[in-house]
Amino acid sequence: MNAHADFAPGSVSMPGNAMLDGLSFDSTALGMGLPAEVESLIAQAGLVRQDRVRAEALLQKARTLAPMHPATLIALYRFHFYGHRLREAREVSREALSLARAALVPGHPDPVAADLPPITDEQARFDAAVRFYLFSLKGFAYLNLRLGDIEVGRAALHELQHLDPHDRVGGAVLAVVLARAESGDDEDEQLDYDRLAISQGRMPHRGWGNP
């Protein structure tokens, strides 16, 4: 299974098989193993989110303390995304893709360039690492389309459709975003993924839930 090279995320240094304190990536993607100090920093950032500088400093500290934990990336992504800082959110989504790929192709010297193993529908529904990758790919596709990088966004969307043909992570909605981008419609309309995710039981920071 080939990921398109033109939207391959930047490499993120990861030791071994992406383990954190003895936990598998699947466990951390479900929110387990987050150090209490890091959890507190993320909570504090939420309380002061209107103070961008202070909130971002707290989230960056959390990321530094737990760089291999998906929760710190999710928190930072949400902070930028819902603050309408789409370029910053896109960079976080690149990191998330690299983190997930390293878990899906453990031991490969360059997991970003490696072929992903075949993904089954069962994995797309229940495997935390696979779902983390798919959600990250969805976000990356959307952000590129919104930012006008249409070719990169289209390639990412096509890869998402290939990996998740049954649309377990709701990527089909991006076809509308692609159509708008191709037509030159630059209406600044953020899709409320939180509301959609809640309705589908897919809040990332609470675990991916069931389709």
Number of C-alpha atoms within 10 A of each C-alpha: 12 12 19 14 12 11 19 15 21 15 17 19 14 15 12 12 15 24 17 19 10 9 12 16 25 21 18 22 25 20 18 18 18 17 13 9 12 21 17 14 20 23 16 15 25 17 11 14 16 11 11 14 11 14 22 20 13 23 25 20 16 25 21 12 14 20 18 21 26 27 27 26 23 19 23 23 25 15 21 19 19 14 14 13 13 18 15 16 23 22 17 24 27 20 20 29 26 25 30 26 27 28 23 22 17 16 13 16 10 15 20 22 17 16 15 16 10 9 15 13 14 9 15 24 19 15 17 22 26 22 25 27 22 24 23 25 24 24 27 26 30 28 24 23 24 23 14 15 14 18 16 21 28 21 17 26 25 18 21 23 18 14 22 22 16 14 17 21 22 19 22 17 12 19 14 10 21 23 12 15 21 15 9 10 12 13 9 8 8 11 12 9 14 14 12 13 16 12 10 15 15 22 16 22 14 13 20 24 17 12 13
